[in-house]
Amino acid sequence: MAITRDALIGILAEADPVGLIADGAPQDTYAAEADAILALKGVPTLTEITSVFTVSFSEPGACTRDTARWIVEEMGRRAG
């Protein structure tokens, strides 16, 4: 799946798994998480996505499986 970094940052901002964007954070707040997801091999799994957020925010459940599923689906839809 080929998706640009900017497109993935946009998806993560829309998903806003931790609520940072809703609290007024800039749209690129999840850039580090986007980089971590892009570094994964192949199509990311839901567990890999949730793990990226768990590690980044030191909080299990920072990204729910439902949110991770939406992120993966959007990545597929927006891949160039």
Backbone bond lengths (Angstrom), bond angles and torsions (degrees), N, CA, C in turn:
res aa  C-N    CA-C-N  psi(-1)  N-CA   C-N-CA  omega(-1)  CA-C   N-CA-C  phi
1 M - - - 1.443 - - 1.523 108.15 -
2 A 1.312 115.72 121.23 1.463 120.74 -179.63 1.526 109.06 -105.30
3 I 1.315 115.10 113.07 1.457 120.50 177.34 1.520 107.20 -134.37
4 T 1.308 116.06 143.68 1.457 118.68 -178.62 1.528 110.06 -76.77
5 R 1.302 114.20 158.32 1.462 120.51 178.31 1.529 109.61 -61.10
6 D 1.327 116.79 -44.18 1.465 120.25 -179.44 1.529 111.71 -62.41
7 A 1.322 116.54 -40.74 1.466 119.85 178.69 1.523 110.59 -64.08
8 L 1.333 116.80 -41.10 1.459 119.77 179.95 1.531 110.97 -68.28
9 I 1.322 117.19 -39.61 1.466 119.69 176.23 1.531 109.51 -59.89
10 G 1.323 117.01 -39.89 1.461 121.14 176.98 1.519 112.51 -62.48
11 I 1.320 116.42 -42.47 1.465 121.17 178.29 1.526 109.97 -62.38
12 L 1.323 116.14 -45.86 1.463 119.88 -178.87 1.527 110.87 -65.20
13 A 1.333 117.11 -35.97 1.469 120.45 177.04 1.528 110.28 -65.21
14 E 1.320 116.72 -40.33 1.465 120.33 177.66 1.519 111.07 -65.44
15 A 1.324 116.21 -43.43 1.468 121.15 -179.67 1.528 110.33 -68.02
16 D 1.322 116.25 -37.93 1.467 123.93 178.55 1.532 111.93 42.38
17 P 1.345 117.04 59.53 1.457 120.86 -172.83 1.525 115.12 -58.95
18 V 1.315 117.43 -29.10 1.463 120.39 -176.23 1.538 111.22 -105.07
19 G 1.325 117.21 -5.24 1.448 121.20 177.80 1.519 114.71 82.29
20 L 1.322 117.14 17.12 1.463 120.46 -177.89 1.527 112.33 -70.97
21 I 1.325 116.82 -40.13 1.464 121.04 -179.41 1.536 108.74 -65.49
22 A 1.318 115.99 -42.15 1.466 120.46 178.65 1.533 111.40 -61.32
23 D 1.324 115.97 -27.76 1.466 120.99 178.80 1.526 112.73 -87.11
24 G 1.351 117.00 4.13 1.457 120.52 175.39 1.514 116.01 100.74
25 A 1.329 118.01 7.17 1.467 120.83 177.96 1.529 110.00 -68.30
26 P 1.335 117.48 154.87 1.466 120.41 179.14 1.530 111.85 -63.85
27 Q 1.328 115.54 157.13 1.468 121.80 -177.28 1.524 113.40 -60.33
28 D 1.334 117.81 -23.29 1.473 119.45 -179.05 1.528 112.79 -95.39
29 T 1.304 116.68 18.40 1.465 122.00 -178.81 1.524 112.42 -55.70
30 Y 1.305 117.55 -34.64 1.469 121.48 -177.01 1.532 112.77 -94.67
31 A 1.326 117.80 24.64 1.470 121.24 -179.21 1.526 112.09 -61.67
32 A 1.320 117.91 -40.90 1.476 120.36 179.87 1.522 110.94 -63.83
33 E 1.318 116.99 -38.86 1.460 121.15 178.32 1.534 110.16 -69.12
34 A 1.322 116.58 -38.22 1.467 120.13 175.95 1.526 109.93 -60.21
35 D 1.321 117.03 -44.44 1.472 120.63 178.63 1.525 111.11 -61.07
36 A 1.325 116.47 -42.02 1.468 120.43 179.88 1.526 110.73 -64.88
37 I 1.314 117.39 -39.79 1.468 120.85 178.96 1.523 110.28 -68.19
38 L 1.312 116.85 -42.20 1.472 120.33 179.05 1.523 112.12 -64.65
39 A 1.324 117.55 -24.93 1.466 121.46 179.21 1.530 112.51 -77.39
40 L 1.329 116.94 -13.51 1.465 120.33 179.19 1.525 109.57 -70.05
41 K 1.300 115.82 151.22 1.474 121.45 178.67 1.517 110.48 -86.26
42 G 1.328 116.24 133.04 1.459 121.06 176.55 1.515 112.47 71.11
43 V 1.324 115.41 -159.67 1.461 121.64 179.25 1.523 107.69 -77.07
44 P 1.322 117.28 123.83 1.464 119.22 -178.24 1.524 111.76 -64.95
45 T 1.310 115.61 143.18 1.458 120.89 176.49 1.529 108.97 -88.54
46 L 1.317 115.82 165.17 1.456 119.72 177.74 1.527 110.37 -61.22
47 T 1.314 116.64 -39.78 1.465 121.06 179.21 1.520 110.96 -63.11
48 E 1.326 117.56 -40.22 1.464 120.13 178.73 1.532 111.10 -64.90
49 I 1.318 116.35 -42.04 1.469 120.21 179.46 1.527 110.10 -63.69
50 T 1.324 117.05 -49.59 1.467 119.44 -179.11 1.525 110.57 -63.10
51 S 1.322 117.19 -34.94 1.464 120.86 178.94 1.521 112.21 -65.49
52 V 1.319 117.34 -38.93 1.466 120.97 177.79 1.529 109.84 -56.79
53 F 1.308 116.94 -45.03 1.464 120.42 -179.29 1.528 111.92 -73.39
54 T 1.319 117.42 -35.31 1.461 120.62 176.63 1.520 110.43 -60.56
55 V 1.325 116.78 -44.58 1.465 121.33 -179.86 1.537 109.97 -69.04
56 S 1.311 117.74 -46.03 1.464 121.07 -176.80 1.521 112.82 -61.86
57 F 1.312 116.16 -39.22 1.460 119.87 -173.25 1.527 112.86 -108.85
58 S 1.345 116.14 5.18 1.477 121.19 179.57 1.526 111.25 48.74
59 E 1.326 113.91 41.23 1.459 119.13 -176.90 1.530 109.81 -144.86
60 P 1.333 116.69 104.99 1.468 118.24 175.49 1.532 109.15 -57.75
61 G 1.297 116.05 136.96 1.454 120.88 -179.76 1.522 113.73 84.09
62 A 1.341 117.18 9.43 1.467 120.15 178.52 1.524 110.67 -58.54
63 C 1.317 116.19 -32.43 1.463 122.11 175.99 1.527 106.84 -126.52
64 T 1.318 116.33 117.73 1.464 119.71 -178.98 1.532 110.45 -72.48
65 R 1.307 115.85 162.80 1.468 119.83 177.32 1.526 110.79 -64.07
66 D 1.322 117.68 -35.41 1.472 120.30 177.99 1.521 110.80 -63.18
67 T 1.329 116.52 -42.35 1.460 120.17 177.84 1.518 110.33 -67.08
68 A 1.320 116.82 -41.78 1.467 120.76 177.94 1.527 110.35 -61.07
69 R 1.323 116.93 -40.66 1.474 121.13 178.36 1.527 109.92 -61.17
70 W 1.320 117.24 -44.49 1.461 121.13 178.87 1.526 110.41 -62.06
71 I 1.332 117.26 -41.77 1.462 121.28 179.19 1.527 110.13 -60.10
72 V 1.324 117.28 -47.74 1.471 121.12 -179.43 1.525 110.59 -63.12
73 E 1.330 116.96 -42.38 1.463 120.31 178.91 1.528 111.06 -62.90
74 E 1.322 117.20 -43.40 1.465 120.73 178.85 1.519 111.29 -65.94
75 M 1.322 117.20 -37.57 1.468 120.08 176.44 1.523 109.58 -58.66
76 G 1.319 117.00 -43.11 1.459 121.15 178.24 1.512 112.61 -64.21
77 R 1.322 116.61 -41.66 1.465 121.25 -179.31 1.538 111.54 -66.65
78 R 1.320 116.30 -38.31 1.465 120.25 -172.50 1.512 114.13 -96.84
79 A 1.325 117.02 -1.60 1.465 120.18 179.47 1.522 109.38 -63.91
80 G 1.322 115.04 138.05 1.463 120.07 -177.26 1.424 112.07 -88.26
